[in-house]
Amino acid sequence: MIYWTALVVGLTVAAGTYLALSRDVFRSVMGFVLMGAAVNLALFASGRLGSALPAVVPVGQQALDEAANSLPQALVLTAIVIGLALACFALVLVVRLVQRTGSDDAQALRQAEPLPTDPVKPPESVA
């Protein structure tokens, strides 16, 4: 089971990296969302996948033997909520950017930079 999980995490990271390196801004955002999902899956897998026992200490015992760790599950649940909010915000920014500039190509968006002679907002120096 853990080998399949590792394979899925690796494929998800590879797909997210491929999308994040795209020139399309929407695909780049979706790549970062996919990489966040891969990190969540890897963190969730660290809490023992195969155990079905609850993380409750029975009366008279000091420690759990075969129970799943509940801390990675709580961290992943929190990360899912934060990741979803961040993804929604980023997608709204991408939609607004496409509406304002008329393009979602990263190279075309570089042309929207201010002129070098603009006194208010000079562009970044290109080395």
N, C-alpha and C positions, 0 to 999 in steps of 0.2 A: 504494500500500500504506500509506503513512504517513497519508494522509487517512482511510482506513478505521480505522486505529489511533486516530487523534485523535478520530474520531466515537465509537468504542467507549469510549474513556476518558471523553469528555464524557457519554455516556449512562450509564455506570456511576457517575460522580460524581453525576449528577442523581438516579439511582435511590437511591444511598446517602444523599444528603441528604434525599430525600423520606422514606425509612424512618427515618433518624435523628431527624427532627422529629416522629415519630409519638408518640402517647400510650402506646402499648403498649411495654413495656420490652423484650420479646423483639425486636420490630421495630427498636427503637432500636439494640440491640446488633448486629443483622444489618446495619443501615445503616452502622455504623462499620466492620464487617468488609468490606462492599462498597466503602466508600471506600478502605480500605487496599489492596484488590485493584486498584482503579483507579490508585492511586499506584504500586504495583508494576508495572503494565502500562506506565505512562508512563515509569518509570525504565528498564524493559527496552527500550522503544522507543528510548531515547536511545543505545543501544549499537549502532545500525545494524541494521535488520531484514533487509535484502535480501541481505546477504553470507553466503555459505556456506563461506567460507574459514576455516580455523582461525587462531587468534591465535598462530602460531608464526613466528618470523623465519627465513627460509631462510638457508643458509650463503652468506656473501658480501654479504648485504644489511644495511643499517643500520636500515631502518624498514619497516613493513608498508604496503601500498598499499590493498588492498580488504578487509582482514580485519575481522571484527566485534570490537568492544571487549569484552573478557572481564570488565572490572571491573563494569559494570552488571549483568551476568549473575550474578556472585558476590554482589553486594549484594541483588539480588532473591531469590536462593535463601535467603540469610540472613533477609531480611524475611519470606519465606513461612513459614519455621519459627517465627520469633518471633510473627508474626501468628496462626498456627494455635494456638500455645500460649495466647496472650492471648485468642483467641476462645473456646477451650475453657474457660478459667478464668472468663470473663465469663458464658458460658452456664450454667456450674454455679452461679455466684452468682445468676443470674436464676431458675433452678429453685428454689434454696433460698429466695429472696425470695418467690416465688409460694407455696411450701409454708408459709412462716411467716406471711404476711399474707393469703393466700387471694385475692389480686388481682394482676394485672399492669398495671393502669391507673395511670399516673403521677399523675393527679389524686387517685385513691383512696389512693395511697401517701403523699400529702401529709397526709392525715388521720391517719396513724400517727405524726406528729411528737409530741413530748412537749408537755404542757400548759405555758402560760406561767408557771404558778406552781410548776412542778417545780423543787425546789432542787438536784437532782443534775445534770440536763442541761437547761438552758433552751433553747428553740427559737431558731432564727435570727430576728432581727428583720425583719419584713416592712415594707418602706417603701412 
